[in-house]
Amino acid sequence: MTPAPNGPSSSAAATMEDIELSLTPSPSSLLGESDASDHVTISFHKLIKQVPPPPPPPSLLSSSIAGPGSSSSGSAAAPTMKQILSNVSGSANPGEILALMGPSGSGKTTLLDCLSNRGIISSGTISINGAPLSKRHKRSIAYVMQSDIFFDHLTVRDQLLYTALLRLPDSLPLKAKVARVDDTINQLRLQKCANTPIMLISGGEKKRTNIGTELLTDPRVLLLDEPTSGLDSTSAVALMNVLRTLADSGKTVVTSIHQPSSAVFAGFDKLLVLADGFMVYSGTPAGSMEYFSSLGYPVPAGYNASDHLMDLLVVDAGVDEEAAGRKQKLIDHWDSETSAKTALEITEKLKQSFPVDESELQHYKKWNTSYLTQLRVLMHRAMRNSRSAIFTPLNFIKSAVLGFIVGLVWFQMEDGEKFVQDKSGLVFFNMTFWVFDSLFTAFMSFPSERDLIFKERSSGSYRLSAYFIAKTVSEAPMRIALPFVYIMISYWMANLNAHLSAFFPFLAVQLLCVLAGESIGLFIGATVLDMEKAMVIATLISLAMMLTGGFFAEHVEDYVGWVQYLSPFKYSYHACIQIAFDEDVKCDGSGGLDGLCDGSEGYAARDDVVFGVLGAEGSVAFNVSMLFLISIIGRLAAYVALRRVKDGTGRV
Ligand SMILES: Nc1ncnc2c1ncn2[C@@H]1O[C@H](COP(=O)(O)OP(=O)(O)OP(=O)(O)O)[C@@H](O)[C@H]1O
């Protein structure tokens, strides 16, 4: 069996405790975990991770003068891989906090990514109680990433409850799930902010909510990437106390940390120090000071041990040769082979204590909840989140005031030749504003949500298709609510067409056009990962579609004219013009329909001739079908694009 949870510094840390934790771990079986053991040791042996080097920035010389394919050396040698982890070995036991330290870029996050099975290792082994790390361990390992990404409009309790509903098995009664959420709130001292929207809570509360989200499934191993970054020292100590208590309850805690205070540093059970992906130390925090002293680097009197450690390893590139030499000496001096041997021995011992149960492997379920549960919970969450984000009083006021302003500008237009051009102008303006609004909102909401989906999906919360269906179905009514308010006001104030038989189809087409714009925005947001690039692309695409939409230019050259066939503006404009002018237009001598009325009065220009003058083509049914197609194909394409991208962070 693994050692009893009782790390060397646990009692010392307990005296610092100012909080009382009531950890009541649920039985693993209840939570749908596949690990038979409640205590898990994670060991890793000779981990190496290599990544392809970043592509060289395009240079003027190579692209325009020297020509394609040329390089400065003139040879096309295969690029050498960049090694970001080199022979890293170690282990963390239940009841222990293993701290990963090292300067920025030393490989701490990469190591945590690998230990959580989210990053691919080039060679080496990671074992859970002696068994190779695999997908079935997903639910027993929780990974609290550095960034606290949530739906900001949800409250802390909502966030935890939705996570519980998505990650805890269907077989667990709702009451038990709610109780688990309450436990987590108490455990992490989140009572004060439980009903506050996440966007209004403090950094420390956000971090604890992030940890709470991962703790709901009662994981056996907790990995945390820089949990104290951005927190003041008191909040950092309080957070470390929480981790201490979690470790004392039998969990295995591995955390990366930059420069802990003396109190926090002393609270770690084990330390693994990295520099440039190499190990420079592994052992107890106290032992580290002895070790570095023995190499001629004692801690100066009155100096914080962890600050000293970082001072030894941080090098200003190209400036400090002495520091670079010192770092290299520390790397060369560490005996990675002995660390590897120890890790291997631990793994072998555990392998004998925890033989792998083959039937367990076969019965491993990828998801804890059914498709229907995922769909239901995700729809509820998307609705609640978008309701808070979109249904703000400010948004309603904006829509109503805009409708009012537009109504005043185009106030009470009469039926007749005089107002034909004004009416067509109003039709086009409506679409432009609201389609842009939905396109840009959809595309901007997506990149942040995309990171959240990757985070949640990597812990096995739900299927991507369930998320996508839930998002697109539940947000649609929200998306069209604001344009609805606007049209209700502007349409009647402007008197576009006084017949209800024209108003309702007009409203439906305009709202459908808004949804088509949203689809295009979703597609761009899912396809282009870089926000800045996506913004440029979205602007260019939407302007090109607007310009070819039929209002500004009727005769567009073929080489650019094809864009109009993808433009929701065109189909919506053509359909709405036909709906708005559902009767023959009376000539009034105003000259609004020159060539048709010829300045005469009383003659009614036939409506289909008016359509020709305004450039409206195709039947209403055809144009509406095209809008449907764009809405559906845009969403499907966004889904496919999202599937293609493996990791929202771009890490491998
Ligand atoms: N996918 C990747 N492609 C190229 N380089 C990468 C990739 N992932 C990480 N790196 C590089 O590997 C090194 C280690 O990165 P990592 O994020 O693990 O460091 P870190 O110690 O966590 O840094 P910090 O403390 O700043 O978060 C860095 O130089 C980083 O640029």
The ligand as an SDF file (V2000), in Angstrom:
LIG
                    3D

 31 33  0  0  0  0  0  0  0  0999 V2000
    3.9850   24.0150  -27.9210 N   0  0  0  0  0  0  0  0  0  0  0  0
    5.1340   24.6560  -27.7390 C   0  0  0  0  0  0  0  0  0  0  0  0
    5.9000   25.0020  -28.7880 N   0  0  0  0  0  0  0  0  0  0  0  0
    7.0740   25.6430  -28.6170 C   0  0  0  0  0  0  0  0  0  0  0  0
    7.5810   25.9700  -27.4150 N   0  0  0  0  0  0  0  0  0  0  0  0
    6.8520   25.6510  -26.3330 C   0  0  0  0  0  0  0  0  0  0  0  0
    5.5940   24.9800  -26.4350 C   0  0  0  0  0  0  0  0  0  0  0  0
    5.1120   24.7930  -25.1880 N   0  0  0  0  0  0  0  0  0  0  0  0
    6.0230   25.3270  -24.3490 C   0  0  0  0  0  0  0  0  0  0  0  0
    7.0660   25.8410  -25.0320 N   0  0  0  0  0  0  0  0  0  0  0  0
    8.2710   26.4680  -24.4740 C   0  0  0  0  0  0  0  0  0  0  0  0
    8.7710   25.6160  -23.4880 O   0  0  0  0  0  0  0  0  0  0  0  0
    9.3030   26.3570  -22.4190 C   0  0  0  0  0  0  0  0  0  0  0  0
    8.6490   25.9330  -21.1140 C   0  0  0  0  0  0  0  0  0  0  0  0
    7.3310   26.4680  -21.0990 O   0  0  0  0  0  0  0  0  0  0  0  0
    6.3940   26.3640  -19.8380 P   0  0  0  0  0  0  0  0  0  0  0  0
    5.1490   27.0930  -20.1120 O   0  0  0  0  0  0  0  0  0  0  0  0
    6.2550   24.9370  -19.4570 O   0  0  0  0  0  0  0  0  0  0  0  0
    7.2720   27.1290  -18.7500 O   0  0  0  0  0  0  0  0  0  0  0  0
    6.8750   27.5560  -17.2850 P   0  0  0  0  0  0  0  0  0  0  0  0
    7.9940   27.1440  -16.4120 O   0  0  0  0  0  0  0  0  0  0  0  0
    5.5340   27.0320  -16.9160 O   0  0  0  0  0  0  0  0  0  0  0  0
    6.8420   29.1270  -17.4400 O   0  0  0  0  0  0  0  0  0  0  0  0
    5.9540   30.1860  -16.6200 P   0  0  0  0  0  0  0  0  0  0  0  0
    6.4330   30.1280  -15.2210 O   0  0  0  0  0  0  0  0  0  0  0  0
    6.2970   31.4730  -17.2740 O   0  0  0  0  0  0  0  0  0  0  0  0
    4.5150   29.7820  -16.7850 O   0  0  0  0  0  0  0  0  0  0  0  0
    9.1250   27.8040  -22.7610 C   0  0  0  0  0  0  0  0  0  0  0  0
   10.3200   28.2830  -23.3260 O   0  0  0  0  0  0  0  0  0  0  0  0
    8.0130   27.7840  -23.7820 C   0  0  0  0  0  0  0  0  0  0  0  0
    8.1260   28.8570  -24.6700 O   0  0  0  0  0  0  0  0  0  0  0  0
  1  2  1  0
  2  3  1  0
  2  7  2  0
  3  4  2  0
  4  5  1  0
  5  6  2  0
  6  7  1  0
  6 10  1  0
  7  8  1  0
  8  9  2  0
  9 10  1  0
 10 11  1  0
 11 12  1  0
 11 30  1  0
 12 13  1  0
 13 14  1  0
 13 28  1  0
 14 15  1  0
 15 16  1  0
 16 17  2  0
 16 18  1  0
 16 19  1  0
 19 20  1  0
 20 21  2  0
 20 22  1  0
 20 23  1  0
 23 24  1  0
 24 25  2  0
 24 26  1  0
 24 27  1  0
 28 29  1  0
 28 30  1  0
 30 31  1  0
M  END
$$$$
